[in-house]
Amino acid sequence: MSRVSKQQVDLAGAARLIAEAQRILFFLHVSPDGDSIGSTLGMVRALRQAGKEAVIVGVDPVPRIYQFLPGWDTLFVPWDQVEGEWDLACLLDCGDLERVGAALPVVQKARRVLNVDHHSTNTAYGEYNYLDFRAAAVGELAYRLLRELALPVDQETATCLYTSIVADTGGFRYDSTSPETHRIAAELIEAGARPYDVASAIFENESVARLALLSRVLSTLQVDPSGKIAWLQLTRSMLEQAGARDEDAEGIVNYARSVAGVEVGILFREAPEGGIRVGLRSRRAVDVGQVARQFGGGGHARAAGCTVPGTLAEVVEQVVDAVRRVMA
C-alpha cells in the first residue's frame, strides 16, 4: 500500500480511481450486514461486466438472510488465498481499517486504497477517502459511482444495491432516509429490483432457531426507571440452547428501542472472542454514536456499536450509565 498523505476525494475523483484500476479487491467488514454485502456485490457485479478483475474478500460468512443475492457464493476469494499485486483496494462501509479483521494484511497487496463510507465516525484511513455522512446507506454511494462510471445497472445489480439501502434504513423507517434515498430506490426498482422479494427475504424469513433465540433474549428485557432506556442481554449459552448462530442476533436490538417511551435501546451480547458486543439504537433525541466512541466504537447518531472488555454485568452497568449521562 502506498504510504502517501490521505486525501479526500469527491464522486468524480473516486470514480476516476476505479476507472484507472484493472485489478480491484473489495473487502467486507467483519460480521457483514446488508449494506456491506449489498453495496459490495452490486459494485463487483457491474465492474466485472465491464471487464475488470474484481473480487470480494471477507473473513466472516454471508448471513443466511442475504444468501438470496446473486453472486454471494461465487464472487468471493478467501482472504488467505489472495495472491499477487492489485491496483486498488476498495473498502465499502468500513468505519476503520481494523473492521476487515484478519484480512487486514491483504489490503497491503493493493497499490492504492479507496475508503467509501457514510459513517460519521469514519477515521478517513484510506489513501483516498470518498465520504458522505448524509447518505442513508453505502448502497447510495455505490449507485452514484456506477452512474459516474457510466456503467449499466442490470436487474441483479439493482437488487444488490436496493437490498443495501433497505437493510440500512430498516425498510425506509430510519431518520437517515432522505428524498435522495427514495429517488435512488425508485431508479433501482425501475432497473428491475423487486421490493416485495427483497423485503420478504430480509424481514419475513425467520428461522426456527432465530425465533427460539429471540424468545430467550426478550425474557431479559430491562427498562431504566426513567422509562427512556431499555436493554436486552444475549449469552453464548442462549445461542447454544436455541441452536442459533451469531448472525441470528442481527436486528434484535431494535426490539429494545421499540418499547413505548424508550429513547435508547441496547443489546449486550457475549462475544465468542471475549468481551461484550454492544449495539445501540436511538430515536431522534439521543446521539448513541457519542456513547459508542467513549468505548472505542463508532457508528451513527442513531445506530452505533462497540466491544467492551469485562463481564456482562460490568459492561451493562458501564454502558447504561454512559447513556444516562448523555441523556442528562
N, C-alpha and C positions, 0 to 999 in steps of 0.2 A: 504494500500500500504506500502510495506517495506521501511523503512527510512534509507537505506544504501547509500554508495557512488555511484555515477554514473559511469558506465563502458562502454567503447567502446568495441563492440564485432564484430568479423568477421562473414562471412557467416556460418561457421560451428557452431560458438557459438550461433548465432540467431536461427539456425535450431534446436540446442540441447534444447534451452528453449521451443520451440514449441513442440518438441517431448516429453518432460517431462511433459507437461501440458495436462490435460484431458478436463478441462472446460475453454474455451477461449472466452473473449469478444473482438470483433473488433469494432473500432469506425470510423465513417465517420466524416470528418470535416464539419463545418457549410458551407452552400451553396455548397454542394458536386459537384465536377466536374467529368469528365470521368475517370481521373486517380484514384481518391479516390474511386469511385464506382466500376470501373472495377477490379482494383487490389484487393480490399477487397472481392468482390463477388467471384473472382477466388480462393482466398485463402480459404475462408469459405467453398465453394463447395467441394474442394479437401479434406479438413480436415474432414468434415462431412462424406464423403465417406470412410475415413479411420477410422471412428468410434468415432471421438472426438465430444464433445458437443461445437460447435462453433456458435455464433450468432453475428449479427451486430447491433450496437446501433448508432442511428443518431437523430439529432434534426430536421433537415430540410428534406423535401420530396425529393425523387429522381426525377430529372427533366424529363420531358416528353420524350426527345430525347434518354434517356438511359433506358427507360422502356421496351426496346426490350430484355434486358439482362436477362438471366434465373436466377430466384431467387430474383429479385428486390423487389417482393411483398410478399415473403414467408420466407425469412431468417432474418427478422428484428424483434427486440424486442423494444417497446417504452422505451425510456431512463428512464422514471419514473416508469417502471414496472419490472426492473431488480432486482431479489432477490437472496439472498444467497451469499456465498463467491466463488470467481472464482480463478483459478490457475494463469491466465495470462490475462493482458490487452494488446492488440496489437494495436498500432496506426500507420496506414499507411498514408503517405502523409500529416502529420500534423507537420508544422514547429515549433509550440509551443503548450504547453498543453492547452492553452485557446482556441485553434482552435476547440475543441469539444463542445464549447458553454455551454449550460445548462446541458449537460451530464457530465460535469467535476466531480461532486461528485460520479458518477458511477465508475469512474476509481479507486476510493478508495476501491472498493469491490474486487479488484484483489490483490493477494499476490505479484505479480511481474508486472512490466511494461516494455514492449519492444517497442521501438521507431524505426520505419523503414522508412527512408526518403531519398530524393535526393536533397532537397533544401539546398543551401549553407548557408542560414540564419537560419537553424535549431538550436535551443537552447540546444540540447542534454539533454532534460529534463527527459528522461527515466531512470529508474534504470539500464536498458541495452539499448544501442544505436547501431543500425546497420545502418550506414550512408554511402552512396556512391554518392558524388556530381557529378560524371561523368555520372551517369545513366540518360537517357533521360526521364524516367518515373518510378514510383514506380512499375509499372507492370513488369519491367525488374527484380527488386529485388524480387518480389513475385514469379516470374517464377524460379529464381535461388534457392529460398528457397524450393519450391516444388521439384525441381530436387535434391537438397541436402538431402531432406527427403525421396527421392526415391518414391514419390507419383505419380501415373499416372495422366496425364493431358488429360481429355476427350474433346470432341468437345465443350461442353458448357463451361467448364472451360477455354479452349483455346480462345473461343470467348470473354470471360470477360477480360482476360489478354491482348489480342490483341487490344480490344477497349481501354483499359487503355493507351497503347502505341500510338495508332493512335491519340487519343484525345490530349495527352500531347506533341506530336510532330507536331500538326497541319497537320496530314496526311504526316508525314515524311519530312516536309518542314523546320523545325526549326534547328538552328545551333547545338542544343544538340544531334541531330540524329547522331549516330555513326555506324561503322561497326557491333559492338556488337548488337545495336538496330535492325539492319536488320537481323542478324543471328537469334536472338530470335524470331523476327516476322516470319521468314521463318519456324522455328520449330513449331510455333503456327499454321501456315497455314497447315503444314503437319499433325498437330494433329486435324485439322478439321475447324479452323476458316476460314470464307469466307470473303475475303477483300471487295468485292463489297457490300455485305449485311451490313457490319459494316460502310463502308464509306457512303453508301446511308442513313443509319439511322442517322448518325452524321451530314453530310454535305448537304444532299438533302431531308430534312424532315421538311421544314419550315411551321409553322402555319400562318394563315392569320393575327393573332394578332401580331406575331413577325415581320412580314413584315410591318405591319402598324406602329409598334413601330420604326422599322429601318428607315422608311421614315421620321419620325419626328426627330429622333436623327441626321440623316445625314444633316438635314437642319440647324443644329447648328455648322457645321464644321468651325473651325477657324485654320488658319495657321500662325505661327510666321513669322515676316518679314524676318527672315533668311531662311525660307523655309524648315527648318530642324525639326520643331516641329509642330505637328497638334493635335488638341483635339476636343472632342465631349462632349456634355452635355445631361444628361438624368434626367428628373424631375419626381416626383411622378405623376404629372398631365398627363405627356405623357403616362405613363403606364395605367392610368385610361382611357384616351381618346382612346387608342389603344385596350383596353380590354386585356392587356398583363399582365404577371406575372414577378417577378424579374428574374426568370430563363431565360426568353426570352432575357435578356441583355447579356447572355454569348456569347463571341466572337465578339461583336460589336466593341470593342476597336481595333481590327485588321484592321477595315476599315480606321481608322486614320493613322495607320502605313503604309497602302498600298498606300498612296498618293505618287506620284513620287517625289523623292528628300528628303522625310521626313525620319529622323533617329529615332525619338521617337514619338509614338502615345499614346494618353492618353484618357481615358474615365472617366469623372466625373459624378458620379451617386448619387443622393439623396438617403440616406439610410432610411428605414422605422423607425429605432430606433433613427434617428437624425444623423447629421454629413454627410460627403460626402465620399463615397467609391471611391477610385482612382485606376484605373487599368492602368498599364504602360507596353508598349511593345516597344522593340527597335530592330534595326538592329545590326550589329556586333560592331559598334564603341562606343556604349554607354552602361554603366552599370546602368540600371534603378533600380537594387536592392539597389544600394547605395542611390538613391533618396528615395525609399520606407523606408529604415531604418531611414532616417532623421525624418520621421513622425511616427515612431513606427511600421512600417510594415515590410515586408520581401518578399522573393521570390528568383528569379534567376537574373542573369545579364541581360537576355533578356526579362524576364517576371516577373513582381512584382506587389505588391499592398499594399494599406494601407487605413485606415479610418481616416479622419482628421476632427476635430470639426470646426464648422464655417459655414457661408453661402456659397452657390455655388460660388458666385463672389469672396469671400475672398480666398477660397481654390484654385480656378483656378489660381489666382494671385500668391499665395504662391508656389504652386507646379510647375507651369511653370517657375517661377524664379529659383527654385531649379534645374530644368532640365537645364536651361541655364547656371547656374554656373558649373554644372558637365560637360557640353559640352565645356565650355570655354577653 
